């Protein structure tokens, strides 16, 4: 049986304000909006705090502590909308902020699609499961620095060829909020995100190569060890030594799993409400049509415990639900907010603010399809581990980015390559996915294994 979200958060967790205090702030703002004559209103109070420490070459570089707070207010006068925010929680500041939002709404043009989400879509208290997202990390600056130093030292100790470092860092972040609006929504929760990272440099002079690795989790106890992160980052840097250019060619391309998450992200952007109603996407009118090969599925599960993309409701207070986004290559759903859904004559999918725990999989994938097996499937072609630049046109789907990685022959890595460009069209790339690996990597709200695309242009020397 699912529990409901806890009703209070205490300052002893490192927060300066309690959940009850935020509820009072929000209720005061909504009451003042009603007093001014607003037809509808919403408000959200939030607070975030954290610690970030960086080291480089065995020396402490920076220690940063952050703490921020905000109250955001949205006011509707019919279908005129205004919003304002403040970091001052005094009664006078709240009144001024609501007044400012009200005044902006008065002078804003009417938008027939504007408004709070429809009442049937709003998440009730019973529809807000606890998702185990809050795990504060009781680490001080000295402890964080020691962890970062250990991570960097492990990288430097991996090989004498690791000659330098761009540094290592530790971050411990947490936040909480409460939100409500006049269509009956009330909800909020606390969450945390912690990370450990390092970027070692291998080689000397013009032959230097850099790579990096990190671990990020909601619960610090689930982070990879500092030594493991350091060693793996160093091994990645070492593997890129003596990289060369290759001749311009066309070949299959294998995207390493962290980069494969970017292809999944491109699909999300192309099927999101804003791009669809503006008609600025290469996947316009794709609902019910084949957009990926028959063996590909994409699922969304907002209620994964400790998931980085988990949430019981979206940014509008619309309840979130697990769903099949793509089934056997066919698009079964877009990513819509209430506004974009109205523009398209559809219903919100609970994606105001983005997607929630997306997973792309292939029906052909076997448990043993690790990276080694995926290289065998690639055969002869390019294995990409880094992309550079922003050469993606989401209107046409044209794709062109700088890349580096490895040339693969007969399923084995032959040598590292650099200073190349890979190009194609996202529509063709998505349709040309031959395989998805079992080497699943979680990148924020997206999880996917390495992706093998049948053919791309590779521009080299």
C-alpha positions as CSV (number, residue, x, y, z in Angstrom):
1,X,0.0,0.0,0.0
2,X,1.4,3.4,-1.0
3,X,1.9,6.0,1.6
4,X,1.0,9.6,1.1
5,X,3.6,12.4,1.0
6,X,4.6,13.5,4.6
7,X,2.8,16.6,5.7
8,X,5.8,18.3,7.3
9,X,9.5,18.8,6.8
10,X,11.6,20.0,9.7
11,X,14.3,22.6,9.9
12,X,16.6,20.0,11.6
13,X,17.1,18.4,8.2
14,X,19.0,21.5,7.2
15,X,16.1,23.5,6.0
16,X,15.3,26.9,7.5
17,X,11.5,26.6,6.9
18,X,9.0,23.9,7.6
19,X,6.3,22.5,5.3
20,X,3.6,24.1,7.5
21,X,5.3,27.5,7.1
22,X,5.2,27.1,3.4
23,X,1.6,26.1,3.4
24,X,0.7,29.3,5.3
25,X,2.8,31.4,2.8
26,X,1.0,29.9,-0.2
27,X,-2.5,30.1,1.4
28,X,-1.8,33.8,2.2
29,X,-0.8,34.5,-1.4
30,X,-3.9,32.8,-2.7
31,X,-6.2,34.5,-0.3
32,X,-4.8,37.9,-1.3
33,X,-5.2,37.1,-5.0
34,X,-8.8,36.3,-4.4
35,X,-9.3,39.5,-2.4
36,X,-7.9,41.5,-5.4
37,X,-10.5,39.8,-7.7
38,X,-8.5,37.1,-9.4
39,X,-10.6,34.4,-11.1
40,X,-7.9,31.8,-10.3
41,X,-4.5,31.7,-8.8
42,X,-1.6,29.4,-7.9
43,X,1.5,29.8,-5.7
44,X,4.6,27.8,-4.8
45,X,7.0,28.3,-1.9
46,X,10.4,26.6,-2.1
47,X,13.8,26.4,-0.5
48,X,17.1,24.8,-1.5
49,X,20.4,24.4,0.1
50,X,23.6,22.5,-0.4
51,X,27.4,22.2,-0.4
52,X,29.8,22.0,-3.3
53,X,33.5,21.4,-2.9
54,X,36.2,21.2,-5.6
55,X,39.9,20.1,-5.5
56,X,42.7,20.0,-8.0
57,X,46.1,18.4,-8.0
58,X,45.8,17.5,-4.3
59,X,44.8,21.0,-3.2
60,X,41.4,22.4,-2.1
61,X,40.1,24.9,-4.7
62,X,36.6,26.0,-3.7
63,X,34.0,25.5,-1.0
64,X,30.6,26.8,-1.8
65,X,27.5,26.8,0.3
66,X,24.2,27.7,-1.4
67,X,20.8,28.6,0.1
68,X,17.9,30.1,-1.8
69,X,14.2,30.5,-1.3
70,X,11.4,31.7,-3.4
71,X,7.7,32.4,-3.5
72,X,6.2,32.3,-7.0
73,X,2.6,33.5,-7.7
74,X,0.5,33.2,-10.8
75,X,-2.8,35.2,-11.1
76,X,-5.5,34.7,-13.7
77,X,-8.1,37.3,-14.7
78,X,-10.3,35.2,-16.9
79,X,-7.7,34.1,-19.5
80,X,-5.2,36.8,-18.8
81,X,-2.2,35.6,-16.9
82,X,0.4,37.3,-14.8
83,X,3.2,35.9,-12.6
84,X,5.7,37.4,-10.2
85,X,8.1,36.0,-7.5
86,X,10.0,37.1,-4.5
87,X,12.6,35.9,-2.1
88,X,11.2,38.0,0.7
89,X,8.7,36.1,2.8
90,X,7.3,39.0,4.8
91,X,3.6,39.7,4.7
92,X,4.2,43.0,2.9
93,X,6.4,41.4,0.3
94,X,3.8,38.6,-0.3
95,X,1.1,41.3,-0.9
96,X,3.3,43.2,-3.2
97,X,4.2,40.1,-5.2
98,X,0.5,39.1,-5.6
99,X,-0.3,42.7,-6.6
100,X,2.5,42.6,-9.2
101,X,1.2,39.4,-10.7
102,X,-2.3,40.8,-10.7
103,X,-1.2,44.0,-12.5
104,X,0.8,42.0,-15.1
105,X,-2.4,39.9,-15.8
106,X,-4.4,43.1,-16.3
107,X,-2.2,44.3,-19.1
108,X,-1.6,40.9,-20.7
109,X,-3.5,39.9,-23.8
110,X,-6.1,37.2,-23.4
111,X,-5.0,33.7,-24.4
112,X,-7.9,31.3,-24.9
113,X,-5.7,28.4,-24.0
114,X,-4.4,29.8,-20.7
115,X,-5.5,28.6,-17.3
116,X,-5.0,26.2,-14.5
117,X,-5.2,22.5,-15.3
118,X,-8.7,21.0,-15.6
119,X,-10.0,19.8,-12.2
120,X,-10.3,16.1,-13.2
121,X,-6.6,16.1,-14.1
122,X,-5.4,17.5,-10.7
123,X,-3.6,15.1,-8.3
124,X,-5.6,14.6,-5.1
125,X,-3.8,13.9,-1.8
126,X,-4.6,10.2,-2.3
127,X,-2.9,10.3,-5.7
128,X,0.4,11.6,-4.4
129,X,2.6,8.5,-3.5
130,X,5.7,8.9,-1.4
131,X,8.6,8.1,-3.7
132,X,11.6,8.1,-1.2
133,X,13.2,11.1,-2.9
134,X,14.7,12.8,0.2
135,X,18.0,11.5,1.7
136,X,20.0,14.4,3.2
137,X,23.7,13.9,3.3
138,X,25.3,14.9,6.6
139,X,28.7,15.7,5.1
140,X,30.7,18.8,6.1
141,X,33.2,20.7,3.9
142,X,36.2,18.8,5.3
143,X,34.6,15.4,4.6
144,X,33.5,16.5,1.1
145,X,37.1,17.7,0.3
146,X,38.6,14.4,1.6
147,X,36.2,12.4,-0.7
148,X,37.1,14.6,-3.7
149,X,40.8,14.3,-2.9
150,X,40.5,10.5,-2.7
151,X,38.7,10.4,-6.0
152,X,41.4,12.5,-7.8
153,X,44.2,10.6,-6.1
154,X,42.8,7.3,-7.4
155,X,42.7,8.7,-10.9
156,X,46.3,10.0,-10.7
157,X,47.5,6.7,-9.3
158,X,46.0,4.6,-12.1
159,X,49.0,5.2,-14.4
160,X,52.1,7.4,-14.8
161,X,50.5,8.5,-18.0
162,X,47.9,10.4,-16.0
163,X,49.8,13.7,-15.9
164,X,47.3,16.3,-14.8
165,X,43.8,16.9,-13.6
166,X,41.0,19.3,-14.2
167,X,39.9,18.5,-10.7
168,X,37.4,16.5,-8.7
169,X,34.2,17.7,-7.0
170,X,31.6,16.7,-4.5
171,X,28.1,18.2,-4.3
172,X,25.3,17.6,-1.8
173,X,22.0,19.3,-2.6
174,X,18.5,19.2,-1.1
175,X,15.3,21.1,-1.5
176,X,11.6,21.1,-0.6
177,X,8.5,23.0,-1.8
178,X,4.8,23.4,-1.3
179,X,2.4,24.3,-4.1
180,X,-1.3,24.9,-4.4
181,X,-3.8,26.5,-6.7
182,X,-7.5,27.3,-6.8
183,X,-8.5,24.2,-8.9
184,X,-8.0,22.1,-5.7
185,X,-4.4,21.1,-5.9
186,X,-2.2,21.0,-2.7
187,X,1.1,19.2,-2.6
188,X,4.8,19.3,-2.1
189,X,7.8,17.2,-1.1
190,X,11.5,17.2,-0.3
191,X,14.2,15.8,-2.5
192,X,17.9,15.4,-2.7
193,X,20.7,14.9,-5.3
194,X,24.3,14.2,-4.5
195,X,27.3,13.7,-6.8
196,X,31.0,12.9,-7.1
197,X,33.0,13.6,-10.2
198,X,36.6,13.8,-11.6
199,X,38.3,14.8,-14.9
200,X,41.8,13.4,-15.3
201,X,44.2,14.3,-18.1
202,X,46.5,11.7,-19.8
203,X,49.6,12.3,-21.9
204,X,51.7,15.3,-22.5
205,X,51.9,18.3,-24.9
206,X,49.8,18.0,-28.1
207,X,49.0,14.4,-27.3
208,X,47.1,15.2,-24.1
209,X,43.6,13.6,-23.7
210,X,40.9,14.4,-21.2
211,X,37.9,12.4,-20.0
212,X,35.7,12.5,-17.0
213,X,33.3,10.4,-15.0
214,X,30.8,10.9,-12.2
215,X,28.3,9.2,-9.9
216,X,25.0,10.9,-9.0
217,X,22.3,9.6,-6.6
218,X,19.5,10.8,-4.4
219,X,21.0,8.8,-1.5
220,X,24.8,9.3,-1.0
221,X,25.1,5.8,0.3
222,X,24.4,4.6,-3.3
223,X,27.1,6.6,-4.9
224,X,30.0,4.7,-6.5
225,X,33.1,4.7,-4.4
226,X,35.6,7.6,-4.9
227,X,38.3,5.1,-5.9
228,X,36.1,3.5,-8.5
229,X,35.0,6.8,-10.1
230,X,38.6,8.0,-10.1
231,X,40.0,4.8,-11.7
232,X,37.3,4.6,-14.4
233,X,37.7,8.3,-15.3
234,X,41.5,7.7,-15.7
235,X,41.0,4.6,-17.8
236,X,38.7,6.5,-20.1
237,X,41.4,9.2,-20.5
238,X,44.1,6.7,-21.1
239,X,42.1,4.9,-23.7
240,X,42.0,8.0,-25.8
241,X,45.8,8.5,-26.1
242,X,47.3,8.5,-29.6
243,X,43.9,9.3,-31.2
244,X,43.9,10.0,-34.9
245,X,41.6,11.2,-37.7
246,X,40.0,8.8,-40.1
247,X,39.1,9.3,-43.7
248,X,35.6,10.5,-44.5
249,X,33.2,7.6,-44.8
250,X,29.7,6.2,-44.2
251,X,29.4,3.5,-41.6
252,X,27.3,2.2,-38.7
253,X,27.7,4.2,-35.5
254,X,27.4,2.9,-31.9
255,X,26.6,5.6,-29.3
256,X,27.9,4.9,-25.8
257,X,25.0,4.7,-23.3
258,X,25.4,8.2,-21.8
259,X,25.2,9.7,-25.3
260,X,22.4,7.3,-26.3
261,X,20.3,9.1,-23.6
262,X,20.7,12.2,-25.7
263,X,19.0,10.5,-28.7
264,X,16.2,9.6,-26.4
265,X,16.1,13.2,-25.3
266,X,15.9,14.3,-28.9
267,X,12.8,12.1,-29.4
268,X,11.2,13.7,-26.3
269,X,11.9,17.2,-27.6
270,X,10.5,16.4,-31.0
271,X,7.2,15.0,-29.5
272,X,6.7,17.7,-26.8
273,X,3.8,20.0,-26.9
274,X,5.6,23.3,-27.6
275,X,7.3,21.9,-30.7
276,X,4.1,20.3,-31.9
277,X,1.8,23.3,-31.6
278,X,4.4,25.6,-33.1
279,X,4.9,23.0,-35.9
280,X,8.7,23.2,-35.3
281,X,9.5,19.5,-35.2
282,X,10.5,16.7,-37.6
283,X,8.0,14.4,-35.9
284,X,4.9,16.5,-36.5
285,X,1.6,14.6,-36.5
286,X,3.3,11.4,-35.5
287,X,0.7,10.1,-33.0
288,X,-0.3,6.6,-34.0
289,X,2.5,6.4,-36.6
290,X,5.7,4.4,-36.7
291,X,8.6,6.6,-35.5
292,X,11.0,3.9,-34.4
293,X,11.7,0.3,-35.6
294,X,9.2,-2.4,-34.5
295,X,11.5,-3.8,-31.9
296,X,11.8,-0.5,-29.9
297,X,9.6,0.5,-26.9
298,X,9.7,3.6,-24.7
299,X,8.1,3.6,-21.3
300,X,7.6,6.4,-18.7
301,X,7.3,5.6,-15.0
302,X,7.0,8.7,-12.7
303,X,6.7,6.6,-9.6
304,X,10.0,4.7,-9.4
305,X,11.3,4.9,-5.8
306,X,14.3,7.2,-5.6
307,X,14.1,7.8,-9.3
308,X,15.9,10.9,-10.6
309,X,12.9,11.8,-12.7
310,X,10.2,10.6,-10.2
311,X,7.4,12.9,-9.1
312,X,3.8,12.3,-7.9
313,X,2.6,15.2,-10.0
314,X,3.9,17.6,-12.6
315,X,4.7,21.3,-12.3
316,X,1.0,22.2,-12.6
317,X,-0.2,19.7,-10.0
318,X,-1.5,17.2,-12.6
319,X,-1.2,13.6,-11.4
320,X,1.5,11.5,-13.1
321,X,1.0,7.9,-14.3
322,X,3.1,5.2,-15.8
323,X,2.4,4.8,-19.6
324,X,3.7,3.3,-22.8
325,X,5.1,6.2,-24.9
326,X,6.2,4.1,-27.9
327,X,5.0,0.5,-28.4
328,X,6.6,-1.6,-31.1
329,X,7.9,1.6,-32.8
330,X,4.5,3.3,-32.9
331,X,4.1,6.7,-31.1
332,X,1.3,6.2,-28.5
333,X,1.6,9.5,-26.6
334,X,3.2,13.0,-26.7
335,X,4.6,15.0,-23.8
336,X,2.0,17.6,-23.0
337,X,1.2,20.3,-20.4
338,X,-2.3,21.6,-19.9
339,X,-1.5,24.6,-22.2
340,X,0.1,22.7,-25.0
341,X,-2.7,20.0,-24.8
342,X,-5.4,22.7,-25.2
343,X,-3.5,24.2,-28.2
344,X,-3.5,20.7,-29.8
345,X,-7.1,19.9,-28.8
346,X,-5.8,17.1,-26.6
347,X,-5.5,16.2,-22.9
348,X,-2.5,16.9,-20.7
349,X,-0.1,13.9,-20.2
350,X,1.2,15.2,-16.9
351,X,4.5,16.4,-18.4
352,X,4.5,20.1,-17.5
353,X,8.2,20.5,-16.7
354,X,9.4,17.5,-18.7
355,X,9.5,13.7,-18.8
356,X,9.6,11.3,-15.9
357,X,11.9,8.3,-15.8
358,X,11.9,7.3,-19.5
359,X,13.3,4.0,-20.6
360,X,14.1,2.9,-24.1
361,X,14.4,-0.8,-24.8
362,X,14.6,-3.2,-27.7
363,X,12.7,-6.5,-27.9
364,X,15.9,-8.0,-29.4
365,X,18.1,-7.2,-26.4
366,X,19.5,-10.2,-24.5
367,X,20.8,-10.0,-20.9
368,X,24.3,-10.6,-22.2
369,X,24.3,-7.7,-24.6
370,X,26.9,-5.7,-22.8
371,X,29.3,-3.2,-24.5
372,X,31.5,-6.0,-25.8
373,X,28.5,-7.7,-27.4
374,X,27.4,-4.3,-28.9
375,X,30.8,-3.8,-30.4
376,X,30.4,-7.2,-32.0
377,X,27.1,-6.1,-33.5
378,X,28.7,-2.9,-34.7
379,X,31.3,-5.0,-36.6
380,X,33.3,-2.4,-38.5
381,X,32.3,1.2,-37.8
382,X,32.5,4.1,-35.3
383,X,32.0,3.8,-31.5
384,X,31.3,7.4,-30.2
385,X,32.0,8.3,-26.5
386,X,31.9,12.1,-26.8
387,X,29.9,14.6,-28.7
388,X,30.6,18.4,-29.2
389,X,28.7,21.3,-30.4
390,X,24.9,21.9,-30.8
391,X,24.4,21.1,-34.4
392,X,20.9,19.7,-34.2
393,X,17.9,21.2,-36.1
394,X,14.7,19.9,-34.5
395,X,12.6,21.4,-37.2
396,X,14.2,19.4,-40.0
397,X,15.9,16.8,-38.0
398,X,19.3,17.6,-39.5
399,X,22.1,16.4,-37.2
400,X,25.8,17.3,-37.3
401,X,28.1,17.2,-34.3
402,X,31.8,16.9,-33.6
403,X,32.7,13.6,-32.1
404,X,35.5,11.4,-30.7
405,X,35.6,7.8,-29.9
406,X,37.1,4.6,-31.4
407,X,37.3,3.0,-34.8
408,X,36.1,-0.6,-34.5
409,X,37.0,-3.5,-36.9
410,X,35.4,-6.9,-36.8
411,X,33.9,-6.2,-33.4
412,X,37.2,-5.1,-31.7
413,X,38.4,-1.6,-30.9
414,X,41.3,-0.8,-33.3
415,X,42.3,2.7,-32.2
416,X,40.9,6.0,-30.8
417,X,39.7,8.7,-33.2
418,X,39.2,12.4,-32.8
419,X,38.5,15.6,-34.8
420,X,35.6,14.0,-36.8
421,X,32.0,15.0,-37.4
422,X,29.1,12.7,-37.6
423,X,26.0,13.7,-39.6
424,X,22.6,12.4,-40.5
425,X,18.9,13.1,-40.0
426,X,17.3,12.3,-36.6
427,X,14.3,10.9,-38.3
428,X,16.5,8.4,-40.2
429,X,18.7,7.8,-37.2
430,X,15.7,6.9,-35.0
431,X,14.3,4.6,-37.7
432,X,17.7,3.1,-38.2
433,X,18.3,1.9,-34.7
434,X,19.5,-1.7,-35.1
435,X,20.0,-2.6,-31.4
436,X,19.9,-1.3,-27.8
437,X,22.4,-2.7,-25.4
438,X,21.8,-4.2,-21.9
439,X,24.5,-1.8,-20.6
440,X,21.8,0.5,-19.3
441,X,23.0,3.9,-18.0
442,X,20.7,6.3,-16.1
443,X,21.2,9.9,-17.2
444,X,18.8,12.0,-15.1
445,X,15.3,11.1,-16.1
446,X,16.3,8.8,-18.9
447,X,17.7,5.3,-18.9
448,X,19.0,3.5,-22.0
449,X,21.8,1.2,-23.1
450,X,24.2,1.9,-25.9
451,X,22.4,2.5,-29.3
452,X,23.6,1.1,-32.6
453,X,22.4,3.2,-35.6
454,X,22.7,1.5,-39.1
455,X,24.4,4.3,-41.1
456,X,25.7,7.8,-40.7
457,X,28.2,10.1,-42.5
458,X,31.5,10.5,-40.8
459,X,33.6,13.4,-41.9
460,X,37.3,13.1,-41.2
461,X,40.5,13.9,-43.1
